[in-house]
């Protein structure tokens, strides 16, 4: 193995390379810090973790008709939860906040506290904003 140049010249090249690496790291950190953050929905919200995506259902059951589809890593607002059909050992289902559709909690990781739907209905009745035909 032959090395060209004097030890001092080799040291300068190494230091120059280290300086370039440090500059690249600093620039990368600056660019990463300047990247716009994707805003998550207001809490509580959930992120779809099923790699193939997730069907939205009319009711909290796998037998219920489909109401749409959420792709992997989609973030959705969660209104409330119920215990219903067991899906892979998880019997919790979430009602989405912005549409009347349900998703199995088996495939959604939630952020924030998701109240039970009975508590949400009770608070709507107390506030006087529930639908006149709603029963709680």
N, C-alpha and C positions, 0 to 999 in steps of 0.2 A: 504494500500500500504506500503510494508516494503522495506527499503533500507538497504543493508548490507554494512558494513565497516564504517569507520570514515569519517567525512566530508572531511578531508584532503585526504584520499584515494580516495574518489569519485571524488574530484577535479583533482587529478592526472590522473585518468582514462579518465576524460573528456578532459584534456589537451593533453593526449596521443592520444586520438581519433581525436582531432582537428589537431594535428601535422600530423597524418597519412593522414587526409583529405587534408591538405595543400600540402603535398608531392605528393599525387595522382593528385591534380589539376595541380601542377607544371609539373609533368611528362606528363600529358595529353596535356598541352599546348606545351611542348617541342615536343612531338610526332606529334601533329597537325601542328606545324610550320615546321617540317621536311618532311611532306608529299609532294611528288612532285606535282606541279601544272599542271593541264591539259592545254596545250597551245591552245589558241583560234586561229582561222585562222587570217591572216593579215586583217586589216580593209579595207573596211567595211565588217562585217559578220553578220549573223543572226542565231538565235537559234529557232528551231522548238518548238512551245508551244502546238500544238495539241496533246492531250493525246493519240490519236490513231495513230499518225504519219501523214505524208503528202505525197501525190503523186506529183511527178515532172511531168510537162506537156511539150509537144513539143512547144506549143504556149500559150500565156497568156489567157487561156480560160478553163473552166471546161469541155467543150465539146471536147477539144483537146486530142489526144492520150497520154497515159502515157509513161514516159521515165525513171521511176525509183521510188524509195520510200525512204523517210527519216524518221527515227524513232524519237520519242519524245526526246527532248533535243539535237538532232543532231545539230552540228554547221557547217555552210557552208559559204563560201565566196560569197559575192554579188557583181556582176559587175555593174548593173544599174537597173533602175526601169522604168515602163511605167504605164499609166492609161489604163485599159482595162475592162474586165468583172467584174461587181460588185459581190463580194462574202461576204455575210453577212454584208453589209454596207461599205465594203472596196474595192475600185476599183484599188488598187495598186498591181502590180505583179513585182517580182524580177527575173532578169536573173542571174543564178548562174555563178560564176566566172570560175570554172574549167570544166564546161560542158554546152552544149547548151540545157538547160532545164529551165523551169519557175516554180515558186511557188507563191501562193497567199500570200500577206503580211498580210492577216487576221490571218494566223497561224504561222507567223514568227516575232519575235521581233528582230529588227536590232540594231546593235551597230556601230556607226560611220555614217557619211553622205554618203548616197547612191545617186549618181547623176542620172539624167534622161538619158535614153539611147541615146537620140538625141545628148546630150552634149558629151557623150562618143564617139559616131560615129564621131562627128565633130572633136574631139581632135585626133582621129586616122587618119582622113583625113589630118589634119594639119601636123602630124608627118610623113606622107607618108607611114604608115605601114598597111593601110587598104587593104582589098582584092580588086583587080583591078575591079571586077564587082559590088562592093558595091556602093550604092547610099545613099546620106545623105541629 
